[in-house]
Amino acid sequence: MPVKNRFAELHDDITAWRRDFHAHPEILFETHRTSATVAEKLRAFGCDEVVEGIGRTGVVGVIKGRSTASGKVIGLRADMDALPINEQTGVEYASKTPNAMHACGHDGHTAMLLGAAQYLTETRNFDGTVVVIFQPAEEGGGGGREMCKDGMMDRWGIQEVYGMHNWPGMPLGSFAIRPGPFFAATDLLEIEVEGLGGHAAKPHETIDTAVVTAHIITALQTIVSRNADPVGNIVVSITSIESSSKAFNVIPQRVNLMGTVRTLSNDLRDLAEKRVTEICEGIAASFGAVARVNYRRNYPVMVNHNDQTEFAADVARSVSGQCDEAPLVMGGEDFAFMLEERPGAYILVGNGDGAMVHHPEYNFNDDAIPAGCSWWAGLAEQRMPMAQ
């Protein structure tokens, strides 16, 4: 696989950075150690500007090319945060923090973008400006949204923005991408069902919230099977059920549900919100109970822009010789907020065989580093080539 020779030379260093991040995972916006390390390295590399505290704990580095006559500015983004999971990999650099683990490879993303930043500051073989973006709180906190709200795009005049995610099961160092909707909108559900609690031996004297809840959970699946267009993409999942009673002989007064809705279009998103509320309230009322629904829109659909997607694929092909069409993904990705503000694209890089992301045995494959770094660097050099 042709990659830039410099990344073969830097491979051991970048691997060491990645494993250090892996051993010291940080959750959501609490990426204080990671952010400080990133900023320190960017300054040591010779970035023209390094700013901390964007989007609370995000870091931005600015690298100017040998010429900036083109006026082009592109952003390259990596996420830094970990997940609240207890690691079970058994590797020597495993997490030293209980209930925190880099189970999604953000340690690898951060290390690869740092490697690309070092190369770009050394060579500056482009005509324009590269803004490297290190983002906290991708895993549910909306760090991408917060960095945008802090004015990042306008402050540095970013015109296009690109992101990357490793993907277990794809051949090591290969790439895949698709234009248009790619990752799903991720909405959050909280449902409280209130009835009339009482003795389990006298259900006729109660309004049984357990029975009401069972009907609601079953009926919510009709949104997918009977309300949504069969060719659409939608998932409705109830992921937590907790009642106000833990006794064998008590019918609970309240049951609380949590869950998520995933959609790949705004029309389906609107439909899901409407039907979730109607189903929960209607079924509860039919039993004499009450359902209170808190439907929160979280990450929007992540939509790749056509021109930038083709360019990102061309760069991937220059690195690995190919770039496949990626599948639709019903997981969420808050890079969506950046793509709502600027045209850009998000690509997958193969992590080889192994556990999937968000699994306690997952581990980023360090052999993917040269391909990822080469893609990052190629974006700058090919989008903003020096005049011959």
C-alpha positions as CSV (number, residue, x, y, z in Angstrom):
1,M,0.0,0.0,0.0
2,P,1.7,3.3,-1.1
3,V,1.9,5.7,1.8
4,K,4.2,8.7,2.4
5,N,7.6,7.5,3.5
6,R,7.7,10.1,6.3
7,F,4.8,8.3,8.0
8,A,6.7,5.0,8.0
9,E,9.5,6.9,9.8
10,L,7.1,8.4,12.3
11,H,5.1,5.2,12.8
12,D,6.7,4.3,16.1
13,D,6.3,7.8,17.5
14,I,2.7,8.1,16.4
15,T,2.0,4.6,17.9
16,A,3.5,5.7,21.2
17,W,1.2,8.8,21.2
18,R,-1.8,6.6,20.5
19,R,-1.0,4.1,23.2
20,D,-0.5,6.9,25.7
21,F,-3.9,8.4,24.9
22,H,-5.3,4.9,25.1
23,A,-3.9,4.4,28.6
24,H,-5.4,7.7,29.8
25,P,-8.9,7.9,28.4
26,E,-11.1,10.9,29.2
27,I,-14.9,11.2,28.8
28,L,-17.0,13.8,27.0
29,F,-15.6,17.4,27.7
30,E,-13.2,16.2,30.4
31,T,-10.4,15.7,27.9
32,H,-8.0,18.0,29.8
33,R,-4.9,15.8,29.7
34,T,-5.5,14.8,26.1
35,S,-6.2,18.4,25.0
36,A,-3.1,19.7,26.8
37,T,-0.9,17.0,25.2
38,V,-2.3,17.7,21.8
39,A,-1.7,21.5,22.2
40,E,1.9,20.9,23.5
41,K,2.7,18.7,20.5
42,L,1.2,21.1,18.0
43,R,3.4,23.9,19.4
44,A,6.4,21.7,19.3
45,F,5.8,20.9,15.7
46,G,5.8,24.6,14.8
47,C,2.1,25.3,14.1
48,D,1.6,29.0,13.3
49,E,-1.2,29.2,15.9
50,V,-2.5,26.9,18.6
51,V,-5.7,27.8,20.5
52,E,-7.2,25.8,23.4
53,G,-10.6,26.0,24.9
54,I,-12.7,26.0,21.7
55,G,-15.9,24.2,22.4
56,R,-14.8,24.0,26.0
57,T,-11.9,21.6,25.7
58,G,-11.3,21.5,21.9
59,V,-7.9,22.4,20.4
60,V,-7.3,24.1,17.0
61,G,-3.9,24.3,15.2
62,V,-3.2,26.5,12.2
63,I,-0.6,25.5,9.6
64,K,0.2,27.8,6.7
65,G,1.6,26.5,3.5
66,R,4.8,27.8,1.8
67,S,2.3,30.0,0.0
68,T,-1.1,31.2,0.9
69,A,-1.9,32.9,-2.4
70,S,-4.7,30.5,-3.2
71,G,-6.7,31.8,-0.2
72,K,-7.9,28.2,0.4
73,V,-8.5,27.0,4.0
74,I,-9.4,23.5,4.8
75,G,-10.3,21.9,8.2
76,L,-9.2,18.4,9.3
77,R,-11.0,17.1,12.3
78,A,-10.3,14.3,14.8
79,D,-12.3,13.4,18.0
80,M,-10.5,12.9,21.3
81,D,-13.0,11.5,23.9
82,A,-13.4,7.9,25.2
83,L,-16.4,5.9,26.4
84,P,-17.7,4.9,29.8
85,I,-16.7,1.2,29.4
86,N,-14.4,-1.1,31.4
87,E,-11.7,-2.3,29.1
88,Q,-11.1,-6.1,28.6
89,T,-8.4,-6.1,26.0
90,G,-5.5,-7.2,28.2
91,V,-3.0,-5.1,26.3
92,E,-0.1,-3.6,28.3
93,Y,-1.2,-0.1,27.6
94,A,-4.8,-0.7,28.7
95,S,-6.9,2.0,30.3
96,K,-5.6,3.1,33.8
97,T,-9.0,4.8,34.5
98,P,-11.9,2.7,35.8
99,N,-15.0,2.8,33.6
100,A,-13.3,4.7,30.8
101,M,-11.9,3.2,27.6
102,H,-11.0,4.2,24.1
103,A,-13.5,1.7,22.7
104,C,-14.1,3.7,19.5
105,G,-10.6,4.5,18.3
106,H,-10.6,8.2,19.0
107,D,-7.1,7.7,20.4
108,G,-6.1,6.5,16.9
109,H,-7.9,9.4,15.2
110,T,-6.1,12.0,17.4
111,A,-2.7,10.4,16.9
112,M,-3.1,10.1,13.2
113,L,-4.1,13.8,12.8
114,L,-1.1,14.7,15.1
115,G,1.1,12.7,12.8
116,A,-0.3,14.5,9.7
117,A,0.2,17.9,11.5
118,Q,3.8,17.1,12.2
119,Y,4.4,16.2,8.5
120,L,2.5,19.3,7.2
121,T,4.5,21.7,9.5
122,E,7.7,20.1,8.3
123,T,7.0,20.2,4.6
124,R,4.4,22.9,4.1
125,N,4.1,21.7,0.5
126,F,0.7,23.3,-0.2
127,D,-0.7,26.7,-1.1
128,G,-3.2,27.7,1.5
129,T,-3.9,27.0,5.2
130,V,-4.7,23.8,7.1
131,V,-6.7,24.0,10.3
132,V,-6.4,20.9,12.4
133,I,-9.3,20.4,14.7
134,F,-9.2,18.2,17.8
135,Q,-12.7,17.8,19.2
136,P,-14.0,16.6,22.6
137,A,-17.3,15.0,23.4
138,E,-18.2,13.2,20.2
139,E,-19.8,10.3,22.2
140,G,-23.0,12.0,23.0
141,G,-21.9,15.4,24.2
142,G,-22.1,17.3,20.9
143,G,-18.6,18.7,21.0
144,G,-18.7,19.4,17.3
145,R,-21.8,21.6,17.8
146,E,-20.0,23.4,20.7
147,M,-16.9,24.1,18.6
148,C,-19.1,25.5,15.8
149,K,-21.0,27.6,18.3
150,D,-17.7,29.1,19.5
151,G,-17.3,30.5,15.9
152,M,-14.5,28.2,14.8
153,M,-15.5,28.1,11.1
154,D,-15.6,31.9,10.8
155,R,-12.7,32.6,13.1
156,W,-10.3,30.7,10.9
157,G,-12.1,31.1,7.6
158,I,-12.6,27.4,7.1
159,Q,-14.0,26.7,3.7
160,E,-14.2,22.9,3.7
161,V,-13.9,20.3,6.5
162,Y,-13.0,16.6,6.5
163,G,-13.3,13.8,9.0
164,M,-12.3,10.2,9.3
165,H,-13.3,7.1,11.4
166,N,-11.6,3.7,11.7
167,W,-13.9,0.8,10.8
168,P,-13.3,-2.8,12.1
169,G,-14.1,-5.5,9.5
170,M,-12.8,-3.4,6.6
171,P,-9.4,-4.5,5.2
172,L,-6.6,-2.8,7.0
173,G,-5.8,0.6,5.5
174,S,-8.6,0.5,2.9
175,F,-11.1,3.3,2.5
176,A,-14.9,3.6,2.0
177,I,-17.1,6.6,1.6
178,R,-20.5,7.6,0.2
179,P,-22.1,10.9,-0.9
180,G,-25.3,12.2,0.7
181,P,-26.8,10.9,4.0
182,F,-24.2,8.7,5.6
183,F,-24.7,8.5,9.4
184,A,-28.1,8.7,11.0
185,A,-29.7,11.4,13.1
186,T,-29.7,10.3,16.7
187,D,-32.7,11.3,18.9
188,L,-33.2,10.5,22.6
189,L,-36.4,9.3,24.3
190,E,-37.4,9.6,27.9
191,I,-40.9,8.3,28.7
192,E,-42.6,8.3,32.1
193,V,-45.7,6.1,32.5
194,E,-47.8,6.8,35.6
195,G,-50.7,4.6,36.7
196,L,-52.0,3.6,40.0
197,G,-49.7,1.3,42.1
198,G,-50.9,-1.3,44.5
199,H,-50.7,-4.9,45.6
200,A,-49.8,-7.4,42.9
201,A,-52.6,-9.8,44.2
202,K,-55.2,-7.1,43.5
203,P,-54.5,-5.9,40.0
204,H,-58.1,-4.8,39.5
205,E,-57.6,-2.1,42.1
206,T,-54.6,-0.7,40.1
207,I,-53.7,0.8,36.8
208,D,-50.9,-1.5,36.0
209,T,-48.0,0.4,34.5
210,A,-46.1,-2.8,33.7
211,V,-48.9,-3.8,31.3
212,V,-49.2,-0.3,29.9
213,T,-45.4,-0.2,29.3
214,A,-45.4,-3.6,27.5
215,H,-48.1,-2.3,25.1
216,I,-46.2,0.9,24.5
217,I,-42.9,-0.9,23.7
218,T,-44.6,-3.3,21.3
219,A,-46.6,-0.5,19.6
220,L,-43.6,1.7,19.1
221,Q,-42.2,-0.9,16.6
222,T,-45.2,-0.2,14.4
223,I,-43.6,3.1,13.6
224,V,-41.0,1.2,11.6
225,S,-43.2,-1.5,10.3
226,R,-46.5,0.3,9.6
227,N,-45.8,4.1,9.5
228,A,-42.5,4.6,7.8
229,D,-42.0,4.0,4.1
230,P,-40.5,0.4,3.8
231,V,-37.6,1.8,1.7
232,G,-36.7,4.3,4.4
233,N,-34.2,3.9,7.2
234,I,-35.4,4.1,10.7
235,V,-34.7,2.4,14.0
236,V,-36.7,2.8,17.3
237,S,-35.1,1.1,20.3
238,I,-36.1,1.1,24.0
239,T,-32.9,0.5,25.9
240,S,-33.8,1.0,29.5
241,I,-36.9,0.1,31.7
242,E,-37.0,1.0,35.4
243,S,-40.0,1.0,37.7
244,S,-40.6,2.7,41.0
245,S,-40.8,-0.7,42.7
246,K,-38.3,-3.5,43.1
247,A,-40.7,-5.8,45.0
248,F,-42.1,-9.1,43.7
249,N,-45.6,-8.2,45.1
250,V,-46.0,-4.5,44.2
251,I,-47.5,-3.1,40.9
252,P,-45.4,0.1,40.4
253,Q,-46.9,3.5,40.3
254,R,-44.4,4.6,37.7
255,V,-42.2,3.1,34.9
256,N,-39.5,5.1,33.2
257,L,-38.2,4.2,29.8
258,M,-35.2,5.4,27.8
259,G,-34.4,4.8,24.2
260,T,-33.2,6.2,20.9
261,V,-34.6,6.9,17.4
262,R,-32.3,6.8,14.4
263,T,-33.4,8.2,11.0
264,L,-31.7,9.1,7.7
265,S,-34.1,11.9,6.6
266,N,-35.8,14.9,8.1
267,D,-39.2,13.6,7.0
268,L,-38.7,10.3,8.9
269,R,-37.4,12.2,11.9
270,D,-40.5,14.4,12.0
271,L,-42.7,11.3,11.6
272,A,-41.0,9.4,14.4
273,E,-41.3,12.3,16.9
274,K,-45.0,12.7,16.1
275,R,-45.8,9.0,16.3
276,V,-43.8,8.3,19.4
277,T,-45.8,10.9,21.3
278,E,-49.1,9.8,19.9
279,I,-48.6,6.1,20.6
280,C,-47.3,6.6,24.1
281,E,-50.0,9.1,25.2
282,G,-52.8,7.2,23.4
283,I,-52.0,3.8,24.8
284,A,-51.6,5.1,28.3
285,A,-54.9,6.9,28.1
286,S,-56.7,3.8,26.9
287,F,-55.7,2.1,30.2
288,G,-56.4,5.1,32.3
289,A,-52.7,5.9,32.8
290,V,-50.7,8.9,31.7
291,A,-47.5,8.9,29.6
292,R,-45.2,11.9,29.5
293,V,-42.8,11.9,26.6
294,N,-39.5,13.9,26.4
295,Y,-38.3,13.6,22.8
296,R,-34.9,15.3,22.3
297,R,-33.4,15.8,18.9
298,N,-29.7,15.2,19.3
299,Y,-27.2,14.8,16.4
300,P,-28.6,15.5,12.9
301,V,-28.2,13.3,9.9
302,M,-24.5,13.5,8.7
303,V,-24.6,14.4,5.0
304,N,-21.5,14.2,2.8
305,H,-21.3,16.9,0.1
306,N,-20.9,15.5,-3.4
307,D,-17.9,17.4,-4.7
308,Q,-15.9,17.0,-1.4
309,T,-16.8,13.3,-1.3
310,E,-15.4,12.6,-4.7
311,F,-12.3,14.5,-3.8
312,A,-11.9,12.6,-0.5
313,A,-12.3,9.4,-2.5
314,D,-9.6,10.4,-5.0
315,V,-7.2,11.1,-2.2
316,A,-8.0,7.7,-0.7
317,R,-7.4,6.0,-4.0
318,S,-4.0,7.8,-4.3
319,V,-3.1,6.2,-0.9
320,S,-4.5,2.7,-1.1
321,G,-5.4,2.2,-4.8
322,Q,-9.1,2.0,-4.1
323,C,-12.0,3.5,-2.3
324,D,-15.2,1.4,-1.9
325,E,-18.8,2.6,-1.4
326,A,-19.5,2.7,2.3
327,P,-22.8,1.3,3.7
328,L,-25.4,3.5,5.4
329,V,-24.7,3.7,9.1
330,M,-27.5,4.0,11.7
331,G,-25.0,5.2,14.3
332,G,-24.7,8.9,14.9
333,E,-21.7,11.2,14.3
334,D,-21.5,14.8,15.5
335,F,-19.3,15.8,12.6
336,A,-22.7,16.3,11.2
337,F,-22.8,19.8,12.8
338,M,-19.6,20.8,11.0
339,L,-20.9,19.5,7.7
340,E,-24.0,21.7,8.2
341,E,-21.8,24.7,8.4
342,R,-19.3,23.9,5.7
343,P,-19.1,21.5,2.7
344,G,-17.0,18.5,3.4
345,A,-16.8,14.8,3.7
346,Y,-16.3,11.9,6.2
347,I,-14.5,8.7,5.3
348,L,-14.0,5.3,6.8
349,V,-10.5,3.7,7.1
350,G,-10.2,-0.1,7.5
351,N,-9.1,-1.3,11.0
352,G,-8.8,-5.0,9.9
353,D,-10.3,-7.9,11.8
354,G,-11.2,-7.6,15.5
355,A,-13.9,-6.5,17.9
356,M,-16.3,-3.8,16.7
357,V,-16.3,-0.3,18.2
358,H,-18.0,0.2,21.5
359,H,-17.0,-3.3,22.7
360,P,-14.8,-3.8,25.7
361,E,-12.3,-5.9,23.6
362,Y,-12.0,-3.3,20.8
363,N,-8.6,-1.9,20.1
364,F,-7.4,0.5,17.4
365,N,-5.0,-1.2,14.9
366,D,-1.8,0.8,14.9
367,D,-0.9,-0.6,11.5
368,A,-3.7,1.6,10.0
369,I,-1.7,4.8,11.1
370,P,0.3,5.3,7.9
371,A,-2.8,5.1,5.7
372,G,-4.8,7.5,7.9
373,C,-1.9,10.0,8.1
374,S,-1.3,9.9,4.4
375,W,-5.0,10.6,3.7
376,W,-5.0,13.6,6.0
377,A,-1.8,15.0,4.5
378,G,-3.0,14.2,0.9
379,L,-6.1,16.3,1.5
380,A,-4.0,19.4,2.0
381,E,-1.4,18.8,-0.7
382,Q,-4.0,17.8,-3.4
383,R,-6.6,20.4,-2.5
384,M,-4.1,23.2,-2.4
385,P,-1.2,22.2,-4.7
386,M,1.8,24.4,-5.0
387,A,2.2,26.1,-8.4
388,Q,4.7,24.3,-10.6
